[in-house]
Amino acid sequence: MTDSANSATPDPNPELTAALTSRVRRMMLIAGLTTALGMGAVLIAIGYRLFRGDGSVQPSADVTASLPKGAKIVSTAVAGDRLLVTVDIRGAIEIRAFDARTLKPAGQLKFVSEP
C-alpha cells in the first residue's frame, strides 16, 4: 500500500514550473489592479453625482408674479425644469415659462391672430 501524501513525485522541470508560477502571479496582479482601477472609477463617478454642487437655489416661499388687468390663468404645467402658466389676456393666449427651481421668468410665448 502506498500513501499518496508521502509519495510526492519530484517536479520533472522546476524551471518551467517557476516561470509558469511567476507568469500566473503577474497576470493575477494585472487583473487585480485593473479591477481596483475600475471599482475606483465607479466610486468616483457615484461620489461626483451625489456631491456635485448644482448651484441650485431653493425658491423663496413668497413670489408674486403680476398679470395684466383682466388676465386669467387658464392652466399650469411642469415640463422638465420649467413651470408653464397659460394666461388668457382679454382673449389673447400667452404662455409664460418660469424656472422651477428659482421661479424666475424664463420666457414668454404670445399667440396672435393673423390680420
DRENDO-1510 file (C-alpha; in Angstrom, 1 decimal, always signed):
<recs>
REC; n; res; u; v; w
REC; 1; MET; +0.0; +0.0; +0.0 .
REC; 2; THR; +1.3; +3.4; -0.9 .
REC; 3; ASP; +0.3; +6.6; +0.8 .
REC; 4; SER; -0.3; +9.4; -1.7 .
REC; 5; ALA; +0.6; +12.1; +0.8 .
REC; 6; ASN; +4.0; +10.6; +1.4 .
REC; 7; SER; +4.7; +9.8; -2.2 .
REC; 8; ALA; +5.4; +13.2; -3.6 .
REC; 9; THR; +6.9; +12.9; -7.1 .
REC; 10; PRO; +9.7; +15.3; -7.9 .
REC; 11; ASP; +8.9; +18.0; -10.4 .
REC; 12; PRO; +10.4; +17.0; -13.8 .
REC; 13; ASN; +11.2; +20.6; -14.8 .
REC; 14; PRO; +11.4; +23.0; -11.8 .
REC; 15; GLU; +12.5; +26.0; -14.1 .
REC; 16; LEU; +9.3; +25.7; -16.1 .
REC; 17; THR; +7.1; +25.5; -13.0 .
REC; 18; ALA; +8.8; +28.6; -11.6 .
REC; 19; ALA; +8.3; +30.5; -14.8 .
REC; 20; LEU; +4.7; +29.4; -15.0 .
REC; 21; THR; +4.1; +30.4; -11.4 .
REC; 22; SER; +5.7; +33.8; -12.0 .
REC; 23; ARG; +3.6; +34.4; -15.1 .
REC; 24; VAL; +0.4; +33.5; -13.3 .
REC; 25; ARG; +1.3; +35.8; -10.4 .
REC; 26; ARG; +2.0; +38.7; -12.8 .
REC; 27; MET; -1.3; +38.1; -14.6 .
REC; 28; MET; -3.2; +38.0; -11.3 .
REC; 29; LEU; -1.5; +41.3; -10.3 .
REC; 30; ILE; -2.6; +42.9; -13.6 .
REC; 31; ALA; -6.2; +41.6; -13.2 .
REC; 32; GLY; -6.3; +42.8; -9.6 .
REC; 33; LEU; -5.1; +46.3; -10.4 .
REC; 34; THR; -7.5; +46.6; -13.4 .
REC; 35; THR; -10.4; +45.6; -11.1 .
REC; 36; ALA; -9.3; +48.1; -8.4 .
REC; 37; LEU; -9.0; +50.8; -11.0 .
REC; 38; GLY; -12.5; +50.0; -12.4 .
REC; 39; MET; -14.0; +50.0; -9.0 .
REC; 40; GLY; -12.3; +53.2; -8.1 .
REC; 41; ALA; -13.7; +54.9; -11.3 .
REC; 42; VAL; -17.2; +53.7; -10.5 .
REC; 43; LEU; -16.9; +55.0; -6.9 .
REC; 44; ILE; -15.6; +58.4; -8.1 .
REC; 45; ALA; -18.5; +58.7; -10.6 .
REC; 46; ILE; -21.0; +57.9; -7.9 .
REC; 47; GLY; -19.5; +60.3; -5.5 .
REC; 48; TYR; -19.4; +63.0; -8.1 .
REC; 49; ARG; -23.1; +62.6; -8.9 .
REC; 50; LEU; -24.0; +62.6; -5.2 .
REC; 51; PHE; -22.0; +65.5; -4.1 .
REC; 52; ARG; -21.6; +67.8; -7.0 .
REC; 53; GLY; -22.9; +71.3; -6.4 .
REC; 54; ASP; -25.6; +72.2; -8.9 .
REC; 55; GLY; -25.7; +75.8; -7.6 .
REC; 56; SER; -29.4; +75.3; -7.3 .
REC; 57; VAL; -31.2; +77.9; -5.2 .
REC; 58; GLN; -34.3; +76.9; -3.3 .
REC; 59; PRO; -37.2; +79.1; -4.3 .
REC; 60; SER; -38.4; +81.5; -1.7 .
REC; 61; ALA; -41.8; +80.9; -0.2 .
REC; 62; ASP; -43.2; +84.3; -1.3 .
REC; 63; VAL; -43.1; +85.0; -5.0 .
REC; 64; THR; -45.5; +87.4; -6.7 .
REC; 65; ALA; -46.0; +87.5; -10.4 .
REC; 66; SER; -48.1; +90.3; -11.7 .
REC; 67; LEU; -50.6; +89.8; -14.5 .
REC; 68; PRO; -52.1; +92.5; -16.7 .
REC; 69; LYS; -55.6; +93.8; -15.6 .
REC; 70; GLY; -58.3; +91.4; -16.8 .
REC; 71; ALA; -56.0; +88.4; -17.3 .
REC; 72; LYS; -56.9; +85.0; -16.1 .
REC; 73; ILE; -54.7; +81.9; -15.6 .
REC; 74; VAL; -56.1; +79.1; -17.8 .
REC; 75; SER; -53.8; +76.3; -16.8 .
REC; 76; THR; -50.4; +75.4; -15.3 .
REC; 77; ALA; -48.0; +72.6; -16.2 .
REC; 78; VAL; -44.5; +71.4; -15.4 .
REC; 79; ALA; -42.2; +70.5; -18.3 .
REC; 80; GLY; -38.7; +69.4; -17.3 .
REC; 81; ASP; -37.3; +72.1; -15.2 .
REC; 82; ARG; -39.8; +74.7; -16.3 .
REC; 83; LEU; -43.1; +75.8; -14.8 .
REC; 84; LEU; -45.5; +76.8; -17.6 .
REC; 85; VAL; -48.5; +79.1; -17.0 .
REC; 86; THR; -51.1; +79.6; -19.7 .
REC; 87; VAL; -52.7; +83.1; -19.4 .
REC; 88; ASP; -55.8; +84.5; -21.1 .
REC; 89; ILE; -55.4; +88.2; -21.6 .
REC; 90; ARG; -58.7; +89.6; -23.0 .
REC; 91; GLY; -59.0; +86.8; -25.5 .
REC; 92; ALA; -55.3; +86.5; -26.4 .
REC; 93; ILE; -53.5; +83.4; -25.1 .
REC; 94; GLU; -50.0; +83.7; -23.7 .
REC; 95; ILE; -47.7; +81.0; -22.2 .
REC; 96; ARG; -45.2; +82.2; -19.6 .
REC; 97; ALA; -42.3; +80.0; -18.5 .
REC; 98; PHE; -40.6; +80.1; -15.2 .
REC; 99; ASP; -37.5; +78.2; -13.9 .
REC; 100; ALA; -38.9; +75.6; -11.5 .
REC; 101; ARG; -36.0; +75.9; -9.0 .
REC; 102; THR; -35.7; +79.7; -8.7 .
REC; 103; LEU; -39.2; +80.7; -10.0 .
REC; 104; LYS; -37.5; +83.4; -12.2 .
REC; 105; PRO; -39.2; +84.2; -15.5 .
REC; 106; ALA; -37.6; +82.1; -18.3 .
REC; 107; GLY; -39.6; +83.3; -21.3 .
REC; 108; GLN; -43.0; +84.1; -22.9 .
REC; 109; LEU; -44.8; +82.7; -25.9 .
REC; 110; LYS; -47.5; +85.0; -27.3 .
REC; 111; PHE; -50.2; +83.9; -29.8 .
REC; 112; VAL; -51.7; +86.5; -32.1 .
REC; 113; SER; -54.2; +86.2; -34.9 .
REC; 114; GLU; -53.2; +87.0; -38.4 .
REC; 115; PRO; -54.9; +90.0; -39.9 .
</recs>
